[in-house]
Amino acid sequence: NILTHWVPLIDGNRLTGVVAVFHDISDLKRLAATRRDFVANVSHELRTPVSVIQGYAETLLAGALESDPDRARRFIQVIHNHAERLSALIADLLTLSELESGKVLLEPHPLNLRSAVKQAMSLLSQRATDKGITLDTGNIEASRFVLADKGKLDQVLVNLLDNAIKYTPGNGKVTVTAEDEAEMLKISVTDTGLGIPAKDLPRIFERFYRVDEARSRDKGGTGLGLSIVKHIVQSHGGMISVKSIPGEGSTFSFTLKKGGK
Ligand code: ADP
């Protein structure tokens, strides 16, 4: 994967030598392959709900609408679910491409971590209650501040909490904690859910990577949530990591600069 350029050395109008410049293009090739995979994945992900919608709509038009209203209602529900999937997918794709374009301006401010966590939890509390899951702000003291863009921090917290609830069966618990890590604050979202097998952990932040395709889709997952989270955390200068024990639960941790208050 070496590309060679020959550059002539010219003194006045006399050729005095030639320099060979070697470029290692492995990275470029890898990037091109990643992009190709991504386009293929996106097309596949979009095609599935579209074909389902087409199929069910055609069946309804072919007569099911009049002949069997109960069945028609079920079909319309399926169409609705897949339209929602499409819409979630498009929203996540737009977010990712905005983040990757580098055009999104982050406006970091000192933010109260406990309030941000409580706010994110309140958005998801109904879903948690329905599943009998307790949400807990753990040890986060009211004096904890992080330096972050408000909208982006909300998105990280909501995505991680949403996953924690999604992949935790009934009667579990989701806890958010914070601890000092030098000049950073390490924030962890811990659940008592299904956990993630060790072999999947290294790939969990890749776009469209899912431990269990069917399970994730069933639950309305786009497979993009964690890539978005990782992107946001890294663009704030933080790091993200995950630990998990299958059958016991998972902990997603990320670091942010302290907010200086
Ligand atoms: P999805 O939309 O499928 O949830 P994500 O990018 O948010 O996509 O997560 C990728 C995959 O990681 C999920 O499909 C799921 O298999 C796994 N995962 C994420 N969070 C958790 C968690 N808290 N517990 C168990 N598995 C998880």
py3Dmol code that shows the C-alpha trace and the ligand (Angstrom):
import py3Dmol

protein = """\
ATOM      1  CA  ASN A   1       0.000   0.000   0.000  1.00  0.00           C
ATOM      2  CA  ILE A   2       2.792   2.406  -0.857  1.00  0.00           C
ATOM      3  CA  LEU A   3       2.242   5.119  -3.408  1.00  0.00           C
ATOM      4  CA  THR A   4       5.414   6.651  -4.841  1.00  0.00           C
ATOM      5  CA  HIS A   5       5.750  10.179  -6.192  1.00  0.00           C
ATOM      6  CA  TRP A   6       8.876  11.318  -8.035  1.00  0.00           C
ATOM      7  CA  VAL A   7       9.591  14.979  -7.446  1.00  0.00           C
ATOM      8  CA  PRO A   8      12.183  16.630  -9.727  1.00  0.00           C
ATOM      9  CA  LEU A   9      14.697  18.996  -8.116  1.00  0.00           C
ATOM     10  CA  ILE A  10      15.271  21.959 -10.377  1.00  0.00           C
ATOM     11  CA  ASP A  11      17.959  24.590  -9.976  1.00  0.00           C
ATOM     12  CA  GLY A  12      17.322  27.437 -12.387  1.00  0.00           C
ATOM     13  CA  ASN A  13      16.299  25.397 -15.420  1.00  0.00           C
ATOM     14  CA  ARG A  14      18.693  22.532 -14.728  1.00  0.00           C
ATOM     15  CA  LEU A  15      17.449  19.236 -13.402  1.00  0.00           C
ATOM     16  CA  THR A  16      19.732  18.467 -10.467  1.00  0.00           C
ATOM     17  CA  GLY A  17      18.077  15.428  -9.044  1.00  0.00           C
ATOM     18  CA  VAL A  18      14.953  13.513  -8.239  1.00  0.00           C
ATOM     19  CA  VAL A  19      13.415  12.809  -4.888  1.00  0.00           C
ATOM     20  CA  ALA A  20      11.147   9.848  -4.293  1.00  0.00           C
ATOM     21  CA  VAL A  21       8.301  10.508  -1.899  1.00  0.00           C
ATOM     22  CA  PHE A  22       6.550   7.477  -0.407  1.00  0.00           C
ATOM     23  CA  HIS A  23       3.002   7.714   0.884  1.00  0.00           C
ATOM     24  CA  ASP A  24       1.555   4.927   2.911  1.00  0.00           C
ATOM     25  CA  ILE A  25      -2.028   4.838   1.719  1.00  0.00           C
ATOM     26  CA  SER A  26      -3.218   2.007   3.999  1.00  0.00           C
ATOM     27  CA  ASP A  27      -5.151   4.503   6.118  1.00  0.00           C
ATOM     28  CA  LEU A  28      -6.792   6.068   3.074  1.00  0.00           C
ATOM     29  CA  LYS A  29      -7.780   2.657   1.772  1.00  0.00           C
ATOM     30  CA  ARG A  30      -9.175   1.683   5.148  1.00  0.00           C
ATOM     31  CA  LEU A  31     -11.166   4.923   5.290  1.00  0.00           C
ATOM     32  CA  ALA A  32     -12.603   4.329   1.827  1.00  0.00           C
ATOM     33  CA  ALA A  33     -13.574   0.772   2.803  1.00  0.00           C
ATOM     34  CA  THR A  34     -15.222   2.022   6.020  1.00  0.00           C
ATOM     35  CA  ARG A  35     -17.248   4.540   4.026  1.00  0.00           C
ATOM     36  CA  ARG A  36     -18.322   1.881   1.546  1.00  0.00           C
ATOM     37  CA  ASP A  37     -19.430  -0.397   4.394  1.00  0.00           C
ATOM     38  CA  PHE A  38     -21.298   2.484   5.969  1.00  0.00           C
ATOM     39  CA  VAL A  39     -23.230   3.304   2.801  1.00  0.00           C
ATOM     40  CA  ALA A  40     -24.059  -0.396   2.354  1.00  0.00           C
ATOM     41  CA  ASN A  41     -25.224  -0.618   5.979  1.00  0.00           C
ATOM     42  CA  VAL A  42     -27.345   2.525   5.734  1.00  0.00           C
ATOM     43  CA  SER A  43     -28.992   1.280   2.564  1.00  0.00           C
ATOM     44  CA  HIS A  44     -29.761  -2.044   4.173  1.00  0.00           C
ATOM     45  CA  GLU A  45     -31.120  -0.440   7.342  1.00  0.00           C
ATOM     46  CA  LEU A  46     -33.365   1.889   5.343  1.00  0.00           C
ATOM     47  CA  ARG A  47     -34.550  -0.766   2.944  1.00  0.00           C
ATOM     48  CA  THR A  48     -35.928  -3.086   5.630  1.00  0.00           C
ATOM     49  CA  PRO A  49     -38.609  -0.767   7.040  1.00  0.00           C
ATOM     50  CA  VAL A  50     -39.439   0.565   3.577  1.00  0.00           C
ATOM     51  CA  SER A  51     -40.110  -2.941   2.219  1.00  0.00           C
ATOM     52  CA  VAL A  52     -42.232  -3.794   5.221  1.00  0.00           C
ATOM     53  CA  ILE A  53     -44.291  -0.626   4.770  1.00  0.00           C
ATOM     54  CA  GLN A  54     -44.681  -1.314   1.044  1.00  0.00           C
ATOM     55  CA  GLY A  55     -45.719  -4.926   1.581  1.00  0.00           C
ATOM     56  CA  TYR A  56     -48.316  -4.206   4.243  1.00  0.00           C
ATOM     57  CA  ALA A  57     -49.727  -1.188   2.390  1.00  0.00           C
ATOM     58  CA  GLU A  58     -50.097  -3.272  -0.782  1.00  0.00           C
ATOM     59  CA  THR A  59     -51.959  -5.999   1.105  1.00  0.00           C
ATOM     60  CA  LEU A  60     -54.305  -3.403   2.568  1.00  0.00           C
ATOM     61  CA  LEU A  61     -54.932  -1.863  -0.839  1.00  0.00           C
ATOM     62  CA  ALA A  62     -55.549  -5.295  -2.336  1.00  0.00           C
ATOM     63  CA  GLY A  63     -58.642  -5.684  -0.175  1.00  0.00           C
ATOM     64  CA  ALA A  64     -57.694  -6.472   3.429  1.00  0.00           C
ATOM     65  CA  LEU A  65     -58.857  -3.008   4.416  1.00  0.00           C
ATOM     66  CA  GLU A  66     -62.508  -3.798   3.616  1.00  0.00           C
ATOM     67  CA  SER A  67     -62.615  -7.561   4.092  1.00  0.00           C
ATOM     68  CA  ASP A  68     -60.963  -7.829   7.496  1.00  0.00           C
ATOM     69  CA  PRO A  69     -60.921  -4.596   9.540  1.00  0.00           C
ATOM     70  CA  ASP A  70     -59.235  -6.258  12.569  1.00  0.00           C
ATOM     71  CA  ARG A  71     -56.385  -7.527  10.480  1.00  0.00           C
ATOM     72  CA  ALA A  72     -56.227  -4.160   8.703  1.00  0.00           C
ATOM     73  CA  ARG A  73     -55.779  -2.389  12.034  1.00  0.00           C
ATOM     74  CA  ARG A  74     -52.877  -4.707  12.944  1.00  0.00           C
ATOM     75  CA  PHE A  75     -51.263  -4.042   9.567  1.00  0.00           C
ATOM     76  CA  ILE A  76     -51.590  -0.301  10.027  1.00  0.00           C
ATOM     77  CA  GLN A  77     -49.922  -0.635  13.422  1.00  0.00           C
ATOM     78  CA  VAL A  78     -46.994  -2.456  11.772  1.00  0.00           C
ATOM     79  CA  ILE A  79     -46.741   0.277   9.141  1.00  0.00           C
ATOM     80  CA  HIS A  80     -46.752   2.888  11.877  1.00  0.00           C
ATOM     81  CA  ASN A  81     -43.982   1.107  13.857  1.00  0.00           C
ATOM     82  CA  HIS A  82     -41.752   0.865  10.820  1.00  0.00           C
ATOM     83  CA  ALA A  83     -42.351   4.493   9.886  1.00  0.00           C
ATOM     84  CA  GLU A  84     -41.216   5.412  13.421  1.00  0.00           C
ATOM     85  CA  ARG A  85     -38.098   3.278  12.963  1.00  0.00           C
ATOM     86  CA  LEU A  86     -37.313   5.061   9.733  1.00  0.00           C
ATOM     87  CA  SER A  87     -37.784   8.401  11.363  1.00  0.00           C
ATOM     88  CA  ALA A  88     -35.480   7.504  14.303  1.00  0.00           C
ATOM     89  CA  LEU A  89     -32.880   6.209  11.868  1.00  0.00           C
ATOM     90  CA  ILE A  90     -32.934   9.364   9.770  1.00  0.00           C
ATOM     91  CA  ALA A  91     -32.678  11.552  12.895  1.00  0.00           C
ATOM     92  CA  ASP A  92     -29.640   9.575  14.145  1.00  0.00           C
ATOM     93  CA  LEU A  93     -27.981   9.635  10.728  1.00  0.00           C
ATOM     94  CA  LEU A  94     -28.389  13.402  10.535  1.00  0.00           C
ATOM     95  CA  THR A  95     -26.939  13.821  14.026  1.00  0.00           C
ATOM     96  CA  LEU A  96     -23.940  11.642  13.142  1.00  0.00           C
ATOM     97  CA  SER A  97     -23.237  13.412   9.892  1.00  0.00           C
ATOM     98  CA  GLU A  98     -23.519  16.805  11.580  1.00  0.00           C
ATOM     99  CA  LEU A  99     -21.074  15.691  14.267  1.00  0.00           C
ATOM    100  CA  GLU A 100     -18.655  14.281  11.703  1.00  0.00           C
ATOM    101  CA  SER A 101     -18.770  17.340   9.477  1.00  0.00           C
ATOM    102  CA  GLY A 102     -17.066  19.178  12.330  1.00  0.00           C
ATOM    103  CA  LYS A 103     -19.486  22.037  11.714  1.00  0.00           C
ATOM    104  CA  VAL A 104     -21.344  21.631  14.973  1.00  0.00           C
ATOM    105  CA  LEU A 105     -20.215  24.281  17.341  1.00  0.00           C
ATOM    106  CA  LEU A 106     -19.878  23.103  20.899  1.00  0.00           C
ATOM    107  CA  GLU A 107     -20.691  25.704  23.472  1.00  0.00           C
ATOM    108  CA  PRO A 108     -19.262  24.354  26.714  1.00  0.00           C
ATOM    109  CA  HIS A 109     -20.573  25.911  29.906  1.00  0.00           C
ATOM    110  CA  PRO A 110     -20.293  24.843  33.535  1.00  0.00           C
ATOM    111  CA  LEU A 111     -23.321  22.610  34.042  1.00  0.00           C
ATOM    112  CA  ASN A 112     -24.696  21.114  37.201  1.00  0.00           C
ATOM    113  CA  LEU A 113     -24.324  17.380  36.726  1.00  0.00           C
ATOM    114  CA  ARG A 114     -26.980  16.331  39.205  1.00  0.00           C
ATOM    115  CA  SER A 115     -29.622  18.540  37.537  1.00  0.00           C
ATOM    116  CA  ALA A 116     -28.658  17.273  34.084  1.00  0.00           C
ATOM    117  CA  VAL A 117     -28.928  13.642  35.216  1.00  0.00           C
ATOM    118  CA  LYS A 118     -32.253  14.273  36.947  1.00  0.00           C
ATOM    119  CA  GLN A 119     -33.618  15.976  33.852  1.00  0.00           C
ATOM    120  CA  ALA A 120     -32.575  13.104  31.588  1.00  0.00           C
ATOM    121  CA  MET A 121     -34.061  10.614  34.044  1.00  0.00           C
ATOM    122  CA  SER A 122     -37.359  12.470  34.164  1.00  0.00           C
ATOM    123  CA  LEU A 123     -37.678  12.129  30.381  1.00  0.00           C
ATOM    124  CA  LEU A 124     -37.382   8.357  30.694  1.00  0.00           C
ATOM    125  CA  SER A 125     -39.059   7.793  34.040  1.00  0.00           C
ATOM    126  CA  GLN A 126     -42.357   6.602  32.576  1.00  0.00           C
ATOM    127  CA  ARG A 127     -40.658   3.901  30.544  1.00  0.00           C
ATOM    128  CA  ALA A 128     -38.616   2.835  33.573  1.00  0.00           C
ATOM    129  CA  THR A 129     -41.678   2.712  35.830  1.00  0.00           C
ATOM    130  CA  ASP A 130     -43.577   0.643  33.266  1.00  0.00           C
ATOM    131  CA  LYS A 131     -40.791  -1.957  33.411  1.00  0.00           C
ATOM    132  CA  GLY A 132     -40.425  -1.752  37.196  1.00  0.00           C
ATOM    133  CA  ILE A 133     -36.925  -0.281  36.890  1.00  0.00           C
ATOM    134  CA  THR A 134     -35.616   2.132  39.529  1.00  0.00           C
ATOM    135  CA  LEU A 135     -33.564   5.141  38.431  1.00  0.00           C
ATOM    136  CA  ASP A 136     -31.050   6.394  40.968  1.00  0.00           C
ATOM    137  CA  THR A 137     -28.775   9.464  40.925  1.00  0.00           C
ATOM    138  CA  GLY A 138     -26.338   7.557  43.115  1.00  0.00           C
ATOM    139  CA  ASN A 139     -23.690   9.615  44.848  1.00  0.00           C
ATOM    140  CA  ILE A 140     -23.775  12.710  42.657  1.00  0.00           C
ATOM    141  CA  GLU A 141     -23.426  15.698  44.971  1.00  0.00           C
ATOM    142  CA  ALA A 142     -25.240  18.919  44.129  1.00  0.00           C
ATOM    143  CA  SER A 143     -21.850  20.666  43.967  1.00  0.00           C
ATOM    144  CA  ARG A 144     -20.619  18.688  40.931  1.00  0.00           C
ATOM    145  CA  PHE A 145     -20.180  20.717  37.741  1.00  0.00           C
ATOM    146  CA  VAL A 146     -18.919  19.662  34.316  1.00  0.00           C
ATOM    147  CA  LEU A 147     -17.829  21.773  31.371  1.00  0.00           C
ATOM    148  CA  ALA A 148     -20.047  20.726  28.483  1.00  0.00           C
ATOM    149  CA  ASP A 149     -22.471  21.763  25.786  1.00  0.00           C
ATOM    150  CA  LYS A 150     -25.916  21.475  27.362  1.00  0.00           C
ATOM    151  CA  GLY A 151     -27.743  19.869  24.427  1.00  0.00           C
ATOM    152  CA  LYS A 152     -24.932  17.407  23.811  1.00  0.00           C
ATOM    153  CA  LEU A 153     -24.585  16.363  27.459  1.00  0.00           C
ATOM    154  CA  ASP A 154     -28.351  15.768  27.543  1.00  0.00           C
ATOM    155  CA  GLN A 155     -28.067  13.609  24.442  1.00  0.00           C
ATOM    156  CA  VAL A 156     -25.272  11.490  25.967  1.00  0.00           C
ATOM    157  CA  LEU A 157     -27.172  10.958  29.202  1.00  0.00           C
ATOM    158  CA  VAL A 158     -30.475  10.183  27.491  1.00  0.00           C
ATOM    159  CA  ASN A 159     -28.841   7.709  25.094  1.00  0.00           C
ATOM    160  CA  LEU A 160     -26.986   5.836  27.839  1.00  0.00           C
ATOM    161  CA  LEU A 161     -29.991   5.800  30.188  1.00  0.00           C
ATOM    162  CA  ASP A 162     -32.269   4.756  27.351  1.00  0.00           C
ATOM    163  CA  ASN A 163     -30.003   1.788  26.560  1.00  0.00           C
ATOM    164  CA  ALA A 164     -29.699   0.881  30.225  1.00  0.00           C
ATOM    165  CA  ILE A 165     -33.513   0.747  30.513  1.00  0.00           C
ATOM    166  CA  LYS A 166     -33.944  -0.977  27.148  1.00  0.00           C
ATOM    167  CA  TYR A 167     -31.512  -3.788  27.928  1.00  0.00           C
ATOM    168  CA  THR A 168     -32.563  -4.349  31.539  1.00  0.00           C
ATOM    169  CA  PRO A 169     -35.403  -6.760  32.183  1.00  0.00           C
ATOM    170  CA  GLY A 170     -38.083  -5.864  34.697  1.00  0.00           C
ATOM    171  CA  ASN A 171     -37.319  -4.956  38.310  1.00  0.00           C
ATOM    172  CA  GLY A 172     -33.790  -3.873  37.684  1.00  0.00           C
ATOM    173  CA  LYS A 173     -31.934  -0.757  38.680  1.00  0.00           C
ATOM    174  CA  VAL A 174     -30.084   1.953  36.786  1.00  0.00           C
ATOM    175  CA  THR A 175     -27.655   4.123  38.722  1.00  0.00           C
ATOM    176  CA  VAL A 176     -25.603   7.133  37.657  1.00  0.00           C
ATOM    177  CA  THR A 177     -22.501   7.959  39.702  1.00  0.00           C
ATOM    178  CA  ALA A 178     -19.628  10.429  39.482  1.00  0.00           C
ATOM    179  CA  GLU A 179     -16.046  10.274  40.685  1.00  0.00           C
ATOM    180  CA  ASP A 180     -12.929  12.438  40.364  1.00  0.00           C
ATOM    181  CA  GLU A 181     -10.296  11.478  37.846  1.00  0.00           C
ATOM    182  CA  ALA A 182      -7.618  14.174  38.093  1.00  0.00           C
ATOM    183  CA  GLU A 183      -9.005  17.278  36.355  1.00  0.00           C
ATOM    184  CA  MET A 184     -11.820  15.242  34.846  1.00  0.00           C
ATOM    185  CA  LEU A 185     -15.037  13.876  36.267  1.00  0.00           C
ATOM    186  CA  LYS A 186     -15.873  10.272  35.462  1.00  0.00           C
ATOM    187  CA  ILE A 187     -19.588   9.679  35.077  1.00  0.00           C
ATOM    188  CA  SER A 188     -20.895   6.119  35.038  1.00  0.00           C
ATOM    189  CA  VAL A 189     -24.257   4.664  34.089  1.00  0.00           C
ATOM    190  CA  THR A 190     -24.665   1.218  35.624  1.00  0.00           C
ATOM    191  CA  ASP A 191     -27.507  -1.191  34.979  1.00  0.00           C
ATOM    192  CA  THR A 192     -28.437  -4.600  36.309  1.00  0.00           C
ATOM    193  CA  GLY A 193     -29.426  -5.786  32.847  1.00  0.00           C
ATOM    194  CA  LEU A 194     -28.539  -8.391  30.260  1.00  0.00           C
ATOM    195  CA  GLY A 195     -24.891  -7.427  29.994  1.00  0.00           C
ATOM    196  CA  ILE A 196     -22.671  -7.688  26.920  1.00  0.00           C
ATOM    197  CA  PRO A 197     -20.486 -10.682  26.037  1.00  0.00           C
ATOM    198  CA  ALA A 198     -16.728  -9.967  26.218  1.00  0.00           C
ATOM    199  CA  LYS A 199     -16.246 -10.682  22.515  1.00  0.00           C
ATOM    200  CA  ASP A 200     -18.680  -7.907  21.551  1.00  0.00           C
ATOM    201  CA  LEU A 201     -17.290  -5.241  23.889  1.00  0.00           C
ATOM    202  CA  PRO A 202     -14.528  -3.969  21.572  1.00  0.00           C
ATOM    203  CA  ARG A 203     -17.031  -3.308  18.764  1.00  0.00           C
ATOM    204  CA  ILE A 204     -19.945  -1.943  20.727  1.00  0.00           C
ATOM    205  CA  PHE A 205     -19.288   1.722  19.744  1.00  0.00           C
ATOM    206  CA  GLU A 206     -19.189   0.983  16.001  1.00  0.00           C
ATOM    207  CA  ARG A 207     -22.054   2.231  13.890  1.00  0.00           C
ATOM    208  CA  PHE A 208     -24.795  -0.350  13.466  1.00  0.00           C
ATOM    209  CA  TYR A 209     -22.996  -2.894  15.646  1.00  0.00           C
ATOM    210  CA  ARG A 210     -25.494  -4.744  17.787  1.00  0.00           C
ATOM    211  CA  VAL A 211     -25.026  -7.694  20.096  1.00  0.00           C
ATOM    212  CA  ASP A 212     -28.350  -9.093  19.034  1.00  0.00           C
ATOM    213  CA  GLU A 213     -29.807  -7.681  15.817  1.00  0.00           C
ATOM    214  CA  ALA A 214     -33.342  -8.857  16.420  1.00  0.00           C
ATOM    215  CA  ARG A 215     -33.456  -7.763  20.032  1.00  0.00           C
ATOM    216  CA  SER A 216     -32.145  -4.288  19.284  1.00  0.00           C
ATOM    217  CA  ARG A 217     -34.567  -3.736  16.367  1.00  0.00           C
ATOM    218  CA  ASP A 218     -37.491  -5.059  18.408  1.00  0.00           C
ATOM    219  CA  LYS A 219     -36.763  -2.431  20.981  1.00  0.00           C
ATOM    220  CA  GLY A 220     -36.645   0.325  18.388  1.00  0.00           C
ATOM    221  CA  GLY A 221     -32.846   0.639  18.408  1.00  0.00           C
ATOM    222  CA  THR A 222     -31.093   2.196  15.416  1.00  0.00           C
ATOM    223  CA  GLY A 223     -27.648   0.810  16.256  1.00  0.00           C
ATOM    224  CA  LEU A 224     -26.248   4.348  16.107  1.00  0.00           C
ATOM    225  CA  GLY A 225     -26.810   5.564  19.672  1.00  0.00           C
ATOM    226  CA  LEU A 226     -23.426   4.591  21.077  1.00  0.00           C
ATOM    227  CA  SER A 227     -21.477   5.936  18.080  1.00  0.00           C
ATOM    228  CA  ILE A 228     -23.193   9.275  18.621  1.00  0.00           C
ATOM    229  CA  VAL A 229     -22.382   9.176  22.338  1.00  0.00           C
ATOM    230  CA  LYS A 230     -18.728   8.341  21.675  1.00  0.00           C
ATOM    231  CA  HIS A 231     -18.430  11.140  19.148  1.00  0.00           C
ATOM    232  CA  ILE A 232     -19.879  13.721  21.526  1.00  0.00           C
ATOM    233  CA  VAL A 233     -17.703  12.635  24.456  1.00  0.00           C
ATOM    234  CA  GLN A 234     -14.538  12.693  22.342  1.00  0.00           C
ATOM    235  CA  SER A 235     -15.346  16.075  20.864  1.00  0.00           C
ATOM    236  CA  HIS A 236     -15.457  17.383  24.455  1.00  0.00           C
ATOM    237  CA  GLY A 237     -11.978  15.937  25.047  1.00  0.00           C
ATOM    238  CA  GLY A 238     -13.314  13.036  27.123  1.00  0.00           C
ATOM    239  CA  MET A 239     -13.075   9.253  26.898  1.00  0.00           C
ATOM    240  CA  ILE A 240     -15.687   6.551  27.031  1.00  0.00           C
ATOM    241  CA  SER A 241     -15.414   2.951  28.171  1.00  0.00           C
ATOM    242  CA  VAL A 242     -17.603   0.009  29.016  1.00  0.00           C
ATOM    243  CA  LYS A 243     -17.439  -2.889  31.442  1.00  0.00           C
ATOM    244  CA  SER A 244     -19.940  -5.660  31.509  1.00  0.00           C
ATOM    245  CA  ILE A 245     -20.715  -9.072  32.922  1.00  0.00           C
ATOM    246  CA  PRO A 246     -23.298 -11.022  30.923  1.00  0.00           C
ATOM    247  CA  GLY A 247     -26.333 -11.731  33.053  1.00  0.00           C
ATOM    248  CA  GLU A 248     -25.293  -9.200  35.703  1.00  0.00           C
ATOM    249  CA  GLY A 249     -25.211  -5.840  33.987  1.00  0.00           C
ATOM    250  CA  SER A 250     -23.146  -3.160  32.294  1.00  0.00           C
ATOM    251  CA  THR A 251     -21.407   0.077  33.208  1.00  0.00           C
ATOM    252  CA  PHE A 252     -20.774   2.767  30.608  1.00  0.00           C
ATOM    253  CA  SER A 253     -18.352   5.445  31.861  1.00  0.00           C
ATOM    254  CA  PHE A 254     -17.296   8.698  30.260  1.00  0.00           C
ATOM    255  CA  THR A 255     -15.111  11.581  31.359  1.00  0.00           C
ATOM    256  CA  LEU A 256     -15.714  15.316  31.053  1.00  0.00           C
ATOM    257  CA  LYS A 257     -13.730  18.287  32.236  1.00  0.00           C
ATOM    258  CA  LYS A 258     -14.808  19.633  35.598  1.00  0.00           C
ATOM    259  CA  GLY A 259     -16.927  22.731  35.403  1.00  0.00           C
ATOM    260  CA  GLY A 260     -14.999  24.983  37.751  1.00  0.00           C
ATOM    261  CA  LYS A 261     -17.707  26.090  40.149  1.00  0.00           C
TER     262      LYS A 261
END
"""
ligand_1 = """\
27
ADP
P -29.174 0.332 19.679
O -29.975 1.376 19.002
O -29.205 -1.000 18.992
O -29.430 0.250 21.143
P -26.571 1.430 20.378
O -25.484 1.977 19.512
O -27.153 2.334 21.400
O -27.666 0.848 19.408
O -26.004 0.131 21.108
C -25.358 -0.871 20.340
C -25.600 -2.249 20.949
O -24.942 -2.323 22.210
C -27.053 -2.555 21.243
O -27.707 -3.102 20.134
C -26.942 -3.568 22.363
O -26.702 -4.845 21.804
C -25.677 -3.147 23.100
N -25.940 -2.356 24.322
C -25.894 -1.007 24.448
N -26.161 -0.615 25.712
C -26.367 -1.754 26.422
C -26.661 -2.035 27.800
N -26.804 -1.059 28.701
N -26.807 -3.347 28.160
C -26.675 -4.340 27.249
N -26.390 -4.141 25.936
C -26.234 -2.874 25.526
"""
view = py3Dmol.view(width=600, height=400)
view.addModel(protein, "pdb")
view.setStyle({"model": 0}, {"cartoon": {"style": "trace"}})
view.addModel(ligand_1, "xyz")
view.setStyle({"model": 1}, {"stick": {}})
view.zoomTo()
view.show()
